[in-house]
Amino acid sequence: PLPPAPPPPPPEVVAEPPEVTQPVRQEPPPRVKPMRVKDANTFTNPQFRKAHEWFKQSLANIVPKTEMFRFAERAMNEDPSLTEINFTNSVIPERAADPKGECMPRIMKSLQHNQHIKKLILPSTGLVVEDARLLADALRTNTTLEYLDISSNGFGPEVLIELALAIKENEGTQLSNIHLTQQNPNLGFQCEKVWAELVQQRETIQFLDMPFSCPHWRDMYSNALTRNKNHLRKARQRRLLQQSPTMRIQHQIVELRDLASLEILLESPPEQPYGVFFQEVVSGQEAFRRCVYQAQPDAPLPTAQGLHSFGRTQGQMTWTNAQNLHKLALKMTLNAALKTRIQAIGVSKDKRKVEVEGTLTRLDDGDKPNKILEIKGEQALTVVECPNSTSIKISESWRHWFRGDDDAP
């Protein structure tokens, strides 16, 4: 017999390949047609129109080389009609092409003795370090120049420091506007320090266009500019008051503002009795009167908190009534002090003590948060702005006046 047949082989298992997911193709964003000059809607864009006008003005300001030579000659000869030199975006002629010497150095040297040029505008003119050093030499003695613009010339911190030190040495400088933008991007700590200290020292500087990266020097320069502008504004107001034909006061006007603290002493009471100024329009007004004349001799007028505490011991007084009573009573007291002798002792923010004594001629509270007092002394008329921390004290004669004594001293 035949042997049994072998078993059939197992079926071959074929592994199916993994499915490959194809990435979804994203459609590119639609192409935006660029704006061209010939398009009809171009000049309807305000930003483009502004840039176009600026470009046209820049082209119009370009000074030909022959005119630069005439400017240099007029500056050296101190032409009185030449008060401004403006070479914005103009290419300074090369020194070899200058027929009468160096154009820009002649202008810089003329500033040492010229008494007529007030504006020097040289942005994007390709000034070199030698020109900047000649300018620094001129700024040490010049007392006429008021406007200086040397932006977009790529100067480094060493040149800018030299310019700042030159201005700092000149006690009679009249520079008020200085533009130094778009120079070397890394001016450094020392350069920012020198310019911030310069603005703090020179009160004539009203504007400085210069980037500051250090927050400390940026805050110092910003605060100094604000102070300089306030001083200029106050000086202008005093000059207008003195020149006004309606000004009848021949006294010097002194302003005391931004005080850290102020103490007012009412010396002599008015001739009219207490009832003329204080009327019973707010409940609890008699409590304020008793609180004043029963207090210690050197104690100031009561605050709203002190009046509230005193009123609660005398009877029912709410906090709202105490606030309203305190505000109205202080106003009536200062109104009663008009045309009487007072003394004001203030402390400024830099810890300086100021004392003023005279007659209270005007009280202006209006809509302002702080009251304005005018005190007429023997030699000056002082305008005092009362800070929030203002205390009012009264003399012994004022206490008798509050009490209603007829034999008050």
C-alpha positions as CSV (number, residue, x, y, z in Angstrom):
1,P,0.0,0.0,0.0
2,L,1.1,3.5,-0.7
3,P,2.1,5.8,2.3
4,P,-0.4,8.5,3.3
5,A,0.0,11.8,1.5
6,P,1.6,14.6,3.5
7,P,-0.7,17.3,4.8
8,P,-1.0,20.4,2.7
9,P,1.1,23.4,3.7
10,P,-0.7,26.2,5.6
11,P,-1.9,29.0,3.5
12,E,0.5,31.9,3.1
13,V,-0.7,35.0,4.9
14,V,0.2,38.2,3.0
15,A,0.3,41.4,5.2
16,E,-1.4,44.3,3.7
17,P,0.6,47.5,3.5
18,P,-0.5,50.3,5.9
19,E,-2.6,52.9,4.4
20,V,-0.7,56.1,3.7
21,T,-2.7,59.2,4.3
22,Q,-1.9,61.9,1.9
23,P,-1.6,65.5,3.3
24,V,-4.4,67.8,2.5
25,R,-3.1,70.4,0.2
26,Q,-4.0,73.9,1.3
27,E,-4.8,76.4,-1.2
28,P,-2.5,79.4,-1.1
29,P,-4.0,82.7,0.0
30,P,-5.2,84.9,-2.8
31,R,-2.6,87.2,-4.1
32,V,-3.1,90.9,-3.3
33,K,-2.5,93.2,-6.1
34,P,0.2,95.7,-5.1
35,M,-0.8,99.3,-5.1
36,R,0.8,101.3,-7.9
37,V,1.2,104.9,-8.5
38,K,-0.8,104.8,-11.7
39,D,-3.8,103.3,-9.9
40,A,-6.8,105.6,-9.7
41,N,-7.4,104.8,-6.0
42,T,-3.9,105.5,-4.8
43,F,-4.3,109.1,-3.8
44,T,-7.4,108.3,-1.9
45,N,-5.2,106.6,0.7
46,P,-4.4,109.2,3.3
47,Q,-1.2,107.5,4.4
48,F,0.1,107.3,0.9
49,R,-0.9,110.9,0.2
50,K,0.9,112.1,3.3
51,A,4.1,110.1,2.4
52,H,3.9,111.5,-1.2
53,E,3.7,115.1,0.1
54,W,6.6,114.5,2.4
55,F,8.7,113.1,-0.4
56,K,7.9,116.1,-2.6
57,Q,8.7,118.5,0.2
58,S,12.0,116.6,0.8
59,L,12.9,117.0,-2.9
60,A,12.0,120.6,-2.7
61,N,14.2,121.2,0.3
62,I,17.4,119.9,-1.4
63,V,19.8,122.7,-1.7
64,P,22.1,122.8,-4.7
65,K,25.8,122.8,-4.1
66,T,26.2,126.3,-5.4
67,E,23.7,127.6,-2.9
68,M,25.6,125.8,-0.1
69,F,28.7,127.8,-1.0
70,R,26.7,131.0,-0.8
71,F,25.3,130.0,2.6
72,A,28.8,129.4,4.0
73,E,30.1,132.7,2.6
74,R,27.1,134.6,4.2
75,A,27.6,132.8,7.5
76,M,31.3,133.8,7.6
77,N,30.5,137.4,6.8
78,E,27.7,137.5,9.5
79,D,24.9,138.4,7.2
80,P,22.1,139.8,9.4
81,S,19.4,138.4,7.1
82,L,20.7,134.8,7.5
83,T,18.9,133.4,10.5
84,E,18.3,129.8,9.4
85,I,20.5,127.2,7.6
86,N,18.4,124.3,6.3
87,F,20.2,121.6,4.3
88,T,17.7,118.8,4.9
89,N,18.5,115.7,2.8
90,S,21.1,117.7,0.9
91,V,24.4,116.1,0.0
92,I,27.3,118.1,1.4
93,P,29.8,118.8,-1.4
94,E,33.1,116.9,-1.2
95,R,35.9,118.9,0.2
96,A,37.9,118.5,-3.0
97,A,35.0,120.0,-5.0
98,D,34.7,123.1,-2.8
99,P,36.3,126.0,-4.7
100,K,36.8,128.2,-1.6
101,G,37.7,125.7,1.1
102,E,35.6,123.3,3.1
103,C,31.9,124.3,3.0
104,M,30.6,122.6,6.2
105,P,33.6,123.4,8.4
106,R,33.3,127.1,7.4
107,I,29.7,127.1,8.6
108,M,30.6,125.4,11.8
109,K,33.4,127.8,12.5
110,S,31.2,130.8,11.8
111,L,28.9,129.8,14.6
112,Q,31.6,130.7,17.1
113,H,31.1,134.4,16.4
114,N,27.9,134.7,14.4
115,Q,25.1,136.5,16.3
116,H,22.3,136.0,13.8
117,I,21.9,132.3,13.0
118,K,19.1,130.9,15.2
119,K,18.3,127.6,13.4
120,L,20.8,125.0,12.1
121,I,18.9,122.1,10.4
122,L,21.2,119.4,9.0
123,P,19.4,116.0,9.0
124,S,20.5,113.4,6.5
125,T,23.4,115.5,5.2
126,G,26.3,113.0,5.7
127,L,28.1,114.9,8.4
128,V,31.4,113.5,9.6
129,V,33.1,113.4,13.0
130,E,35.3,116.4,12.1
131,D,32.2,118.5,11.4
132,A,30.6,117.4,14.7
133,R,33.8,118.4,16.7
134,L,33.8,121.8,15.1
135,L,30.1,122.1,16.0
136,A,31.0,121.2,19.6
137,D,33.7,123.9,19.7
138,A,31.1,126.4,18.4
139,L,28.5,125.4,21.0
140,R,30.8,126.2,23.8
141,T,30.6,129.9,23.1
142,N,27.5,130.4,20.9
143,T,24.7,132.3,22.6
144,T,22.3,132.8,19.7
145,L,21.5,129.3,18.3
146,E,18.0,128.1,19.5
147,Y,17.3,125.1,17.2
148,L,19.7,122.3,16.3
149,D,18.8,119.3,14.1
150,I,21.6,116.8,13.2
151,S,19.5,113.7,13.1
152,S,20.1,110.8,10.6
153,N,23.8,111.3,10.4
154,G,25.0,108.1,12.1
155,F,27.0,109.6,14.9
156,G,28.3,107.4,17.7
157,P,28.0,107.9,21.5
158,E,31.5,109.6,21.7
159,V,30.4,112.4,19.4
160,L,27.0,112.9,21.2
161,I,28.7,113.0,24.6
162,E,31.2,115.7,23.3
163,L,28.3,117.8,22.0
164,A,26.4,117.5,25.4
165,L,29.5,118.5,27.4
166,A,30.0,121.5,25.1
167,I,26.5,122.7,25.7
168,K,26.9,122.1,29.4
169,E,30.0,124.3,29.6
170,N,28.2,127.2,27.9
171,E,26.3,129.1,30.6
172,G,24.7,131.5,28.1
173,T,23.3,128.9,25.7
174,Q,19.9,129.6,24.2
175,L,19.3,126.1,22.8
176,S,15.7,125.0,23.3
177,N,15.0,122.4,20.6
178,I,17.5,119.6,19.9
179,H,17.0,116.7,17.5
180,L,19.3,113.7,17.6
181,T,17.2,110.7,16.3
182,Q,18.4,107.9,14.0
183,Q,22.1,107.9,15.1
184,N,24.1,104.8,16.2
185,P,21.5,102.3,17.5
186,N,23.6,101.5,20.6
187,L,24.3,104.9,22.3
188,G,25.1,103.3,25.7
189,F,24.5,104.1,29.3
190,Q,27.0,106.9,29.6
191,C,25.6,108.9,26.6
192,E,22.0,108.7,27.9
193,K,23.2,109.8,31.4
194,V,25.1,112.9,30.0
195,W,22.1,114.1,28.0
196,A,19.6,113.5,30.8
197,E,21.7,115.5,33.2
198,L,22.1,118.2,30.6
199,V,18.3,118.6,30.3
200,Q,18.0,118.7,34.1
201,Q,20.7,121.4,34.4
202,R,19.7,123.6,31.5
203,E,16.2,125.0,31.9
204,T,16.3,126.6,28.4
205,I,15.9,123.1,26.7
206,Q,12.3,122.6,26.0
207,F,12.5,119.7,23.5
208,L,15.0,116.8,23.1
209,D,14.3,114.2,20.4
210,M,16.6,111.4,21.4
211,P,15.9,107.7,22.1
212,F,16.5,106.5,25.7
213,S,16.7,102.8,26.4
214,C,17.4,103.1,30.2
215,P,14.1,103.7,32.1
216,H,16.0,105.7,34.8
217,W,17.5,108.3,32.5
218,R,14.3,108.4,30.3
219,D,12.2,109.3,33.4
220,M,14.8,111.9,34.5
221,Y,14.8,113.5,31.1
222,S,11.0,113.5,30.8
223,N,10.5,115.1,34.2
224,A,13.2,117.7,33.5
225,L,11.5,118.7,30.3
226,T,8.1,119.0,32.0
227,R,9.7,121.2,34.7
228,N,11.5,123.4,32.0
229,K,8.2,123.9,30.1
230,N,6.4,124.9,33.4
231,H,9.1,127.4,34.2
232,L,8.8,128.9,30.7
233,R,5.1,129.1,30.9
234,K,5.2,130.8,34.3
235,A,7.8,133.3,33.1
236,R,5.6,134.1,30.1
237,Q,2.6,134.7,32.4
238,R,4.5,137.0,34.7
239,R,5.8,138.9,31.7
240,L,2.3,139.4,30.3
241,L,1.0,140.5,33.7
242,Q,3.7,143.0,34.1
243,Q,3.2,144.4,30.6
244,S,-0.6,144.5,30.9
245,P,-2.0,148.1,31.1
246,T,-4.6,147.0,33.6
247,M,-2.0,145.7,36.0
248,R,-2.1,148.1,39.0
249,I,0.0,146.0,41.5
250,Q,3.6,147.2,41.5
251,H,4.7,144.2,43.5
252,Q,6.8,141.3,42.3
253,I,4.7,138.2,41.6
254,V,5.8,134.9,43.2
255,E,4.2,131.6,42.7
256,L,4.4,128.7,45.1
257,R,3.1,125.5,43.6
258,D,3.7,121.8,43.9
259,L,4.3,122.1,47.6
260,A,4.7,119.0,49.7
261,S,3.0,120.5,52.8
262,L,1.5,123.8,53.8
263,E,0.6,125.3,57.2
264,I,-1.6,128.4,57.4
265,L,-1.8,130.6,60.5
266,L,-4.7,133.0,60.8
267,E,-3.3,135.9,62.9
268,S,-6.0,138.6,63.2
269,P,-9.8,138.0,63.1
270,P,-12.2,140.1,61.0
271,E,-14.0,143.1,62.5
272,Q,-17.4,141.6,61.8
273,P,-18.8,139.1,64.4
274,Y,-19.0,135.3,63.9
275,G,-22.7,135.3,62.9
276,V,-22.1,137.5,59.8
277,F,-20.0,134.7,58.1
278,F,-21.4,131.5,59.7
279,Q,-25.1,130.9,59.1
280,E,-27.0,127.9,60.4
281,V,-27.4,126.1,57.0
282,V,-25.9,122.8,58.0
283,S,-27.0,120.8,61.0
284,G,-24.2,120.5,63.6
285,Q,-22.5,123.8,62.8
286,E,-22.5,124.7,66.5
287,A,-20.5,121.5,67.2
288,F,-17.8,122.8,64.8
289,R,-17.7,126.1,66.7
290,R,-17.4,124.5,70.1
291,C,-14.8,122.0,68.7
292,V,-12.6,125.0,67.6
293,Y,-12.6,127.1,70.8
294,Q,-12.4,124.2,73.1
295,A,-9.3,122.7,71.4
296,Q,-5.7,123.2,72.5
297,P,-4.0,126.5,71.7
298,D,-1.6,125.1,69.1
299,A,-4.1,122.6,67.6
300,P,-5.2,123.1,63.9
301,L,-8.8,123.3,62.8
302,P,-10.5,119.9,63.2
303,T,-10.5,117.5,60.4
304,A,-13.6,115.6,59.2
305,Q,-12.6,112.6,61.4
306,G,-12.0,114.8,64.5
307,L,-15.3,116.6,63.9
308,H,-17.2,113.3,63.6
309,S,-15.7,112.1,66.9
310,F,-16.5,115.3,68.7
311,G,-20.0,115.4,67.3
312,R,-20.8,111.9,68.5
313,T,-19.9,112.9,72.0
314,Q,-22.3,115.9,71.8
315,G,-25.1,114.1,70.1
316,Q,-25.9,112.2,66.9
317,M,-23.7,113.2,63.9
318,T,-23.4,110.9,60.9
319,W,-20.2,110.7,58.9
320,T,-21.8,112.3,55.9
321,N,-22.9,115.3,58.0
322,A,-19.4,115.6,59.4
323,Q,-17.9,115.7,55.9
324,N,-20.3,118.3,54.6
325,L,-19.9,120.4,57.8
326,H,-16.1,120.3,57.6
327,K,-16.0,121.3,54.0
328,L,-18.4,124.2,54.4
329,A,-16.9,125.4,57.7
330,L,-13.4,125.6,56.3
331,K,-14.7,127.6,53.3
332,M,-16.5,130.0,55.6
333,T,-13.4,130.4,57.8
334,L,-11.2,131.3,54.8
335,N,-13.8,133.7,53.5
336,A,-13.9,135.4,56.9
337,A,-10.0,135.6,56.8
338,L,-10.1,137.8,53.6
339,K,-8.4,141.1,54.1
340,T,-6.8,139.9,57.4
341,R,-3.2,139.1,58.3
342,I,-2.2,135.5,57.8
343,Q,1.1,133.5,57.7
344,A,1.8,130.6,55.4
345,I,4.7,128.2,55.9
346,G,5.3,125.7,53.2
347,V,7.8,122.9,52.4
348,S,8.6,122.2,48.8
349,K,9.3,118.7,47.4
350,D,13.0,119.3,47.6
351,K,12.7,120.0,51.4
352,R,13.1,123.8,51.1
353,K,11.1,125.8,53.7
354,V,9.2,128.9,52.4
355,E,7.6,131.5,54.7
356,V,5.1,134.1,53.5
357,E,3.3,136.7,55.7
358,G,0.8,139.4,54.6
359,T,-2.8,140.1,53.9
360,L,-5.0,137.5,52.3
361,T,-6.4,139.4,49.2
362,R,-8.1,136.6,47.2
363,L,-9.4,133.1,47.6
364,D,-10.1,131.0,44.5
365,D,-11.4,127.5,45.0
366,G,-13.8,127.2,42.0
367,D,-13.8,123.8,40.3
368,K,-10.1,123.2,41.1
369,P,-9.2,120.4,43.6
370,N,-6.8,122.7,45.5
371,K,-7.5,126.2,46.7
372,I,-5.5,129.2,45.4
373,L,-4.5,131.9,47.8
374,E,-3.1,135.4,47.1
375,I,-1.1,136.9,49.9
376,K,0.0,140.5,49.5
377,G,3.1,141.3,51.4
378,E,5.2,144.5,51.6
379,Q,7.4,143.6,48.6
380,A,5.7,140.8,46.7
381,L,2.3,139.3,45.8
382,T,2.5,135.6,46.5
383,V,0.2,133.1,44.8
384,V,0.0,129.9,46.9
385,E,-1.6,126.6,45.7
386,C,-2.7,124.6,48.7
387,P,-1.7,121.0,48.6
388,N,-3.9,118.2,50.0
389,S,-1.8,118.1,53.2
390,T,-2.8,121.6,54.3
391,S,-3.4,122.5,57.9
392,I,-5.0,125.7,59.2
393,K,-4.2,127.0,62.6
394,I,-5.7,130.0,64.4
395,S,-4.4,132.5,66.9
396,E,-5.8,133.1,70.4
397,S,-7.8,136.1,69.1
398,W,-9.4,133.9,66.5
399,R,-10.5,131.5,69.3
400,H,-12.2,134.4,71.1
401,W,-13.8,135.3,67.8
402,F,-15.2,131.8,67.4
403,R,-16.4,131.9,71.0
404,G,-18.1,135.2,70.4
405,D,-16.4,137.2,73.2
406,D,-16.7,141.0,72.8
407,D,-13.5,141.6,74.7
408,A,-11.4,139.5,72.3
409,P,-7.7,140.7,72.2
